[in-house]
Amino acid sequence: QVLELRAAPFAWMITNKASYEDALADGADLSQILLVQPDRDFSTTITRLAANACTDTLLLAQRLWTHIEGILQKHLEFLVADFTRDAGGRWWLLQVKAFRFRAGQPGLEGGAP
């Protein structure tokens, strides 16, 4: 999920095409389910999603944005975070990939590059 001031939010959906059932079969190559492998033809899809297609993660990213600003008392310019959804449909934050504070805030030595 990508959030940026004065820009429409968007996300990238990256998936492999192996089913859990196939990957868990005896003798299955677990890398087919555990890894995205773009070097194998037609094994991966990478799709850019507009805000209306990623509302679940958008809400989570907005809450994360608000939390970071509240804890650190600094305003963000952008935030990039990775989420995954489990088999039950619950979303999980994997990691915050990147964020940048708005320039010119006290304590940032003139702002982030």
MODELLER restraints for C-alpha pairs under 7 A, 6 or more apart:
rsr = mdl.restraints
at = mdl.atoms
rsr.add(forms.Gaussian(group=physical.xy_distance, feature=features.Distance(at['CA:1:A'], at['CA:10:A']), mean=6.09, stdev=0.5))
rsr.add(forms.Gaussian(group=physical.xy_distance, feature=features.Distance(at['CA:1:A'], at['CA:11:A']), mean=4.29, stdev=0.5))
rsr.add(forms.Gaussian(group=physical.xy_distance, feature=features.Distance(at['CA:1:A'], at['CA:12:A']), mean=6.82, stdev=0.5))
rsr.add(forms.Gaussian(group=physical.xy_distance, feature=features.Distance(at['CA:1:A'], at['CA:57:A']), mean=6.58, stdev=0.5))
rsr.add(forms.Gaussian(group=physical.xy_distance, feature=features.Distance(at['CA:1:A'], at['CA:58:A']), mean=6.67, stdev=0.5))
rsr.add(forms.Gaussian(group=physical.xy_distance, feature=features.Distance(at['CA:1:A'], at['CA:61:A']), mean=6.84, stdev=0.5))
rsr.add(forms.Gaussian(group=physical.xy_distance, feature=features.Distance(at['CA:1:A'], at['CA:80:A']), mean=5.66, stdev=0.5))
rsr.add(forms.Gaussian(group=physical.xy_distance, feature=features.Distance(at['CA:1:A'], at['CA:81:A']), mean=5.39, stdev=0.5))
rsr.add(forms.Gaussian(group=physical.xy_distance, feature=features.Distance(at['CA:1:A'], at['CA:82:A']), mean=6.33, stdev=0.5))
rsr.add(forms.Gaussian(group=physical.xy_distance, feature=features.Distance(at['CA:2:A'], at['CA:9:A']), mean=5.78, stdev=0.5))
rsr.add(forms.Gaussian(group=physical.xy_distance, feature=features.Distance(at['CA:2:A'], at['CA:10:A']), mean=5.48, stdev=0.5))
rsr.add(forms.Gaussian(group=physical.xy_distance, feature=features.Distance(at['CA:2:A'], at['CA:11:A']), mean=5.70, stdev=0.5))
rsr.add(forms.Gaussian(group=physical.xy_distance, feature=features.Distance(at['CA:2:A'], at['CA:79:A']), mean=5.93, stdev=0.5))
rsr.add(forms.Gaussian(group=physical.xy_distance, feature=features.Distance(at['CA:2:A'], at['CA:80:A']), mean=4.63, stdev=0.5))
rsr.add(forms.Gaussian(group=physical.xy_distance, feature=features.Distance(at['CA:2:A'], at['CA:81:A']), mean=6.82, stdev=0.5))
rsr.add(forms.Gaussian(group=physical.xy_distance, feature=features.Distance(at['CA:3:A'], at['CA:9:A']), mean=5.00, stdev=0.5))
rsr.add(forms.Gaussian(group=physical.xy_distance, feature=features.Distance(at['CA:3:A'], at['CA:78:A']), mean=5.46, stdev=0.5))
rsr.add(forms.Gaussian(group=physical.xy_distance, feature=features.Distance(at['CA:3:A'], at['CA:79:A']), mean=5.23, stdev=0.5))
rsr.add(forms.Gaussian(group=physical.xy_distance, feature=features.Distance(at['CA:3:A'], at['CA:80:A']), mean=6.47, stdev=0.5))
rsr.add(forms.Gaussian(group=physical.xy_distance, feature=features.Distance(at['CA:4:A'], at['CA:77:A']), mean=5.94, stdev=0.5))
rsr.add(forms.Gaussian(group=physical.xy_distance, feature=features.Distance(at['CA:4:A'], at['CA:78:A']), mean=4.18, stdev=0.5))
rsr.add(forms.Gaussian(group=physical.xy_distance, feature=features.Distance(at['CA:4:A'], at['CA:79:A']), mean=6.52, stdev=0.5))
rsr.add(forms.Gaussian(group=physical.xy_distance, feature=features.Distance(at['CA:5:A'], at['CA:77:A']), mean=5.59, stdev=0.5))
rsr.add(forms.Gaussian(group=physical.xy_distance, feature=features.Distance(at['CA:5:A'], at['CA:78:A']), mean=6.32, stdev=0.5))
rsr.add(forms.Gaussian(group=physical.xy_distance, feature=features.Distance(at['CA:8:A'], at['CA:51:A']), mean=6.99, stdev=0.5))
rsr.add(forms.Gaussian(group=physical.xy_distance, feature=features.Distance(at['CA:9:A'], at['CA:50:A']), mean=6.91, stdev=0.5))
rsr.add(forms.Gaussian(group=physical.xy_distance, feature=features.Distance(at['CA:9:A'], at['CA:51:A']), mean=5.35, stdev=0.5))
rsr.add(forms.Gaussian(group=physical.xy_distance, feature=features.Distance(at['CA:10:A'], at['CA:49:A']), mean=5.61, stdev=0.5))
rsr.add(forms.Gaussian(group=physical.xy_distance, feature=features.Distance(at['CA:10:A'], at['CA:50:A']), mean=4.79, stdev=0.5))
rsr.add(forms.Gaussian(group=physical.xy_distance, feature=features.Distance(at['CA:10:A'], at['CA:51:A']), mean=5.11, stdev=0.5))
rsr.add(forms.Gaussian(group=physical.xy_distance, feature=features.Distance(at['CA:11:A'], at['CA:48:A']), mean=5.89, stdev=0.5))
rsr.add(forms.Gaussian(group=physical.xy_distance, feature=features.Distance(at['CA:11:A'], at['CA:49:A']), mean=5.05, stdev=0.5))
rsr.add(forms.Gaussian(group=physical.xy_distance, feature=features.Distance(at['CA:11:A'], at['CA:50:A']), mean=6.68, stdev=0.5))
rsr.add(forms.Gaussian(group=physical.xy_distance, feature=features.Distance(at['CA:11:A'], at['CA:54:A']), mean=6.78, stdev=0.5))
rsr.add(forms.Gaussian(group=physical.xy_distance, feature=features.Distance(at['CA:12:A'], at['CA:46:A']), mean=6.76, stdev=0.5))
rsr.add(forms.Gaussian(group=physical.xy_distance, feature=features.Distance(at['CA:12:A'], at['CA:47:A']), mean=5.61, stdev=0.5))
rsr.add(forms.Gaussian(group=physical.xy_distance, feature=features.Distance(at['CA:12:A'], at['CA:48:A']), mean=4.55, stdev=0.5))
rsr.add(forms.Gaussian(group=physical.xy_distance, feature=features.Distance(at['CA:12:A'], at['CA:49:A']), mean=5.83, stdev=0.5))
rsr.add(forms.Gaussian(group=physical.xy_distance, feature=features.Distance(at['CA:13:A'], at['CA:46:A']), mean=5.71, stdev=0.5))
rsr.add(forms.Gaussian(group=physical.xy_distance, feature=features.Distance(at['CA:13:A'], at['CA:47:A']), mean=5.16, stdev=0.5))
rsr.add(forms.Gaussian(group=physical.xy_distance, feature=features.Distance(at['CA:13:A'], at['CA:48:A']), mean=6.35, stdev=0.5))
rsr.add(forms.Gaussian(group=physical.xy_distance, feature=features.Distance(at['CA:13:A'], at['CA:49:A']), mean=6.94, stdev=0.5))
rsr.add(forms.Gaussian(group=physical.xy_distance, feature=features.Distance(at['CA:14:A'], at['CA:45:A']), mean=5.75, stdev=0.5))
rsr.add(forms.Gaussian(group=physical.xy_distance, feature=features.Distance(at['CA:14:A'], at['CA:46:A']), mean=4.57, stdev=0.5))
rsr.add(forms.Gaussian(group=physical.xy_distance, feature=features.Distance(at['CA:14:A'], at['CA:47:A']), mean=6.56, stdev=0.5))
rsr.add(forms.Gaussian(group=physical.xy_distance, feature=features.Distance(at['CA:15:A'], at['CA:36:A']), mean=6.59, stdev=0.5))
rsr.add(forms.Gaussian(group=physical.xy_distance, feature=features.Distance(at['CA:15:A'], at['CA:44:A']), mean=5.63, stdev=0.5))
rsr.add(forms.Gaussian(group=physical.xy_distance, feature=features.Distance(at['CA:15:A'], at['CA:45:A']), mean=5.37, stdev=0.5))
rsr.add(forms.Gaussian(group=physical.xy_distance, feature=features.Distance(at['CA:15:A'], at['CA:46:A']), mean=6.69, stdev=0.5))
rsr.add(forms.Gaussian(group=physical.xy_distance, feature=features.Distance(at['CA:16:A'], at['CA:33:A']), mean=6.98, stdev=0.5))
rsr.add(forms.Gaussian(group=physical.xy_distance, feature=features.Distance(at['CA:16:A'], at['CA:36:A']), mean=5.35, stdev=0.5))
rsr.add(forms.Gaussian(group=physical.xy_distance, feature=features.Distance(at['CA:16:A'], at['CA:43:A']), mean=5.60, stdev=0.5))
rsr.add(forms.Gaussian(group=physical.xy_distance, feature=features.Distance(at['CA:16:A'], at['CA:44:A']), mean=4.39, stdev=0.5))
rsr.add(forms.Gaussian(group=physical.xy_distance, feature=features.Distance(at['CA:16:A'], at['CA:45:A']), mean=6.37, stdev=0.5))
rsr.add(forms.Gaussian(group=physical.xy_distance, feature=features.Distance(at['CA:17:A'], at['CA:43:A']), mean=5.59, stdev=0.5))
rsr.add(forms.Gaussian(group=physical.xy_distance, feature=features.Distance(at['CA:17:A'], at['CA:44:A']), mean=6.14, stdev=0.5))
rsr.add(forms.Gaussian(group=physical.xy_distance, feature=features.Distance(at['CA:18:A'], at['CA:32:A']), mean=5.94, stdev=0.5))
rsr.add(forms.Gaussian(group=physical.xy_distance, feature=features.Distance(at['CA:18:A'], at['CA:33:A']), mean=5.67, stdev=0.5))
rsr.add(forms.Gaussian(group=physical.xy_distance, feature=features.Distance(at['CA:20:A'], at['CA:33:A']), mean=6.66, stdev=0.5))
rsr.add(forms.Gaussian(group=physical.xy_distance, feature=features.Distance(at['CA:23:A'], at['CA:29:A']), mean=6.48, stdev=0.5))
rsr.add(forms.Gaussian(group=physical.xy_distance, feature=features.Distance(at['CA:23:A'], at['CA:30:A']), mean=5.68, stdev=0.5))
rsr.add(forms.Gaussian(group=physical.xy_distance, feature=features.Distance(at['CA:23:A'], at['CA:32:A']), mean=6.60, stdev=0.5))
rsr.add(forms.Gaussian(group=physical.xy_distance, feature=features.Distance(at['CA:23:A'], at['CA:33:A']), mean=5.80, stdev=0.5))
rsr.add(forms.Gaussian(group=physical.xy_distance, feature=features.Distance(at['CA:36:A'], at['CA:44:A']), mean=6.28, stdev=0.5))
rsr.add(forms.Gaussian(group=physical.xy_distance, feature=features.Distance(at['CA:37:A'], at['CA:43:A']), mean=6.54, stdev=0.5))
rsr.add(forms.Gaussian(group=physical.xy_distance, feature=features.Distance(at['CA:37:A'], at['CA:44:A']), mean=6.37, stdev=0.5))
rsr.add(forms.Gaussian(group=physical.xy_distance, feature=features.Distance(at['CA:38:A'], at['CA:44:A']), mean=5.56, stdev=0.5))
rsr.add(forms.Gaussian(group=physical.xy_distance, feature=features.Distance(at['CA:69:A'], at['CA:75:A']), mean=5.51, stdev=0.5))
rsr.add(forms.Gaussian(group=physical.xy_distance, feature=features.Distance(at['CA:69:A'], at['CA:76:A']), mean=6.67, stdev=0.5))
rsr.add(forms.Gaussian(group=physical.xy_distance, feature=features.Distance(at['CA:74:A'], at['CA:101:A']), mean=6.71, stdev=0.5))
rsr.add(forms.Gaussian(group=physical.xy_distance, feature=features.Distance(at['CA:75:A'], at['CA:101:A']), mean=5.75, stdev=0.5))
rsr.add(forms.Gaussian(group=physical.xy_distance, feature=features.Distance(at['CA:75:A'], at['CA:102:A']), mean=5.82, stdev=0.5))
rsr.add(forms.Gaussian(group=physical.xy_distance, feature=features.Distance(at['CA:76:A'], at['CA:100:A']), mean=5.81, stdev=0.5))
rsr.add(forms.Gaussian(group=physical.xy_distance, feature=features.Distance(at['CA:76:A'], at['CA:101:A']), mean=4.25, stdev=0.5))
rsr.add(forms.Gaussian(group=physical.xy_distance, feature=features.Distance(at['CA:76:A'], at['CA:102:A']), mean=5.36, stdev=0.5))
rsr.add(forms.Gaussian(group=physical.xy_distance, feature=features.Distance(at['CA:77:A'], at['CA:100:A']), mean=5.49, stdev=0.5))
rsr.add(forms.Gaussian(group=physical.xy_distance, feature=features.Distance(at['CA:77:A'], at['CA:101:A']), mean=5.23, stdev=0.5))
rsr.add(forms.Gaussian(group=physical.xy_distance, feature=features.Distance(at['CA:77:A'], at['CA:102:A']), mean=4.83, stdev=0.5))
rsr.add(forms.Gaussian(group=physical.xy_distance, feature=features.Distance(at['CA:78:A'], at['CA:99:A']), mean=5.37, stdev=0.5))
rsr.add(forms.Gaussian(group=physical.xy_distance, feature=features.Distance(at['CA:78:A'], at['CA:100:A']), mean=5.56, stdev=0.5))
rsr.add(forms.Gaussian(group=physical.xy_distance, feature=features.Distance(at['CA:79:A'], at['CA:98:A']), mean=5.79, stdev=0.5))
rsr.add(forms.Gaussian(group=physical.xy_distance, feature=features.Distance(at['CA:79:A'], at['CA:99:A']), mean=4.29, stdev=0.5))
rsr.add(forms.Gaussian(group=physical.xy_distance, feature=features.Distance(at['CA:79:A'], at['CA:100:A']), mean=6.85, stdev=0.5))
rsr.add(forms.Gaussian(group=physical.xy_distance, feature=features.Distance(at['CA:80:A'], at['CA:96:A']), mean=6.10, stdev=0.5))
rsr.add(forms.Gaussian(group=physical.xy_distance, feature=features.Distance(at['CA:80:A'], at['CA:97:A']), mean=5.29, stdev=0.5))
rsr.add(forms.Gaussian(group=physical.xy_distance, feature=features.Distance(at['CA:80:A'], at['CA:98:A']), mean=5.08, stdev=0.5))
rsr.add(forms.Gaussian(group=physical.xy_distance, feature=features.Distance(at['CA:80:A'], at['CA:99:A']), mean=6.22, stdev=0.5))
rsr.add(forms.Gaussian(group=physical.xy_distance, feature=features.Distance(at['CA:81:A'], at['CA:95:A']), mean=5.78, stdev=0.5))
rsr.add(forms.Gaussian(group=physical.xy_distance, feature=features.Distance(at['CA:81:A'], at['CA:96:A']), mean=4.27, stdev=0.5))
rsr.add(forms.Gaussian(group=physical.xy_distance, feature=features.Distance(at['CA:81:A'], at['CA:97:A']), mean=5.17, stdev=0.5))
rsr.add(forms.Gaussian(group=physical.xy_distance, feature=features.Distance(at['CA:82:A'], at['CA:93:A']), mean=6.10, stdev=0.5))
rsr.add(forms.Gaussian(group=physical.xy_distance, feature=features.Distance(at['CA:82:A'], at['CA:94:A']), mean=5.33, stdev=0.5))
rsr.add(forms.Gaussian(group=physical.xy_distance, feature=features.Distance(at['CA:82:A'], at['CA:95:A']), mean=5.37, stdev=0.5))
rsr.add(forms.Gaussian(group=physical.xy_distance, feature=features.Distance(at['CA:82:A'], at['CA:96:A']), mean=6.37, stdev=0.5))
rsr.add(forms.Gaussian(group=physical.xy_distance, feature=features.Distance(at['CA:82:A'], at['CA:97:A']), mean=6.85, stdev=0.5))
rsr.add(forms.Gaussian(group=physical.xy_distance, feature=features.Distance(at['CA:83:A'], at['CA:91:A']), mean=6.53, stdev=0.5))
rsr.add(forms.Gaussian(group=physical.xy_distance, feature=features.Distance(at['CA:83:A'], at['CA:92:A']), mean=5.43, stdev=0.5))
rsr.add(forms.Gaussian(group=physical.xy_distance, feature=features.Distance(at['CA:83:A'], at['CA:93:A']), mean=4.53, stdev=0.5))
rsr.add(forms.Gaussian(group=physical.xy_distance, feature=features.Distance(at['CA:83:A'], at['CA:94:A']), mean=5.28, stdev=0.5))
rsr.add(forms.Gaussian(group=physical.xy_distance, feature=features.Distance(at['CA:84:A'], at['CA:91:A']), mean=5.64, stdev=0.5))
rsr.add(forms.Gaussian(group=physical.xy_distance, feature=features.Distance(at['CA:84:A'], at['CA:92:A']), mean=5.34, stdev=0.5))
rsr.add(forms.Gaussian(group=physical.xy_distance, feature=features.Distance(at['CA:84:A'], at['CA:93:A']), mean=6.67, stdev=0.5))
rsr.add(forms.Gaussian(group=physical.xy_distance, feature=features.Distance(at['CA:84:A'], at['CA:94:A']), mean=6.80, stdev=0.5))
rsr.add(forms.Gaussian(group=physical.xy_distance, feature=features.Distance(at['CA:85:A'], at['CA:91:A']), mean=4.32, stdev=0.5))
rsr.add(forms.Gaussian(group=physical.xy_distance, feature=features.Distance(at['CA:85:A'], at['CA:92:A']), mean=6.12, stdev=0.5))
rsr.add(forms.Gaussian(group=physical.xy_distance, feature=features.Distance(at['CA:100:A'], at['CA:112:A']), mean=6.57, stdev=0.5))
rsr.add(forms.Gaussian(group=physical.xy_distance, feature=features.Distance(at['CA:101:A'], at['CA:112:A']), mean=6.17, stdev=0.5))
rsr.add(forms.Gaussian(group=physical.xy_distance, feature=features.Distance(at['CA:102:A'], at['CA:111:A']), mean=6.55, stdev=0.5))
rsr.add(forms.Gaussian(group=physical.xy_distance, feature=features.Distance(at['CA:103:A'], at['CA:110:A']), mean=6.44, stdev=0.5))
rsr.add(forms.Gaussian(group=physical.xy_distance, feature=features.Distance(at['CA:103:A'], at['CA:111:A']), mean=3.77, stdev=0.5))
rsr.add(forms.Gaussian(group=physical.xy_distance, feature=features.Distance(at['CA:103:A'], at['CA:112:A']), mean=5.71, stdev=0.5))
rsr.add(forms.Gaussian(group=physical.xy_distance, feature=features.Distance(at['CA:104:A'], at['CA:110:A']), mean=5.03, stdev=0.5))
rsr.add(forms.Gaussian(group=physical.xy_distance, feature=features.Distance(at['CA:104:A'], at['CA:111:A']), mean=4.74, stdev=0.5))
rsr.add(forms.Gaussian(group=physical.xy_distance, feature=features.Distance(at['CA:105:A'], at['CA:111:A']), mean=6.11, stdev=0.5))
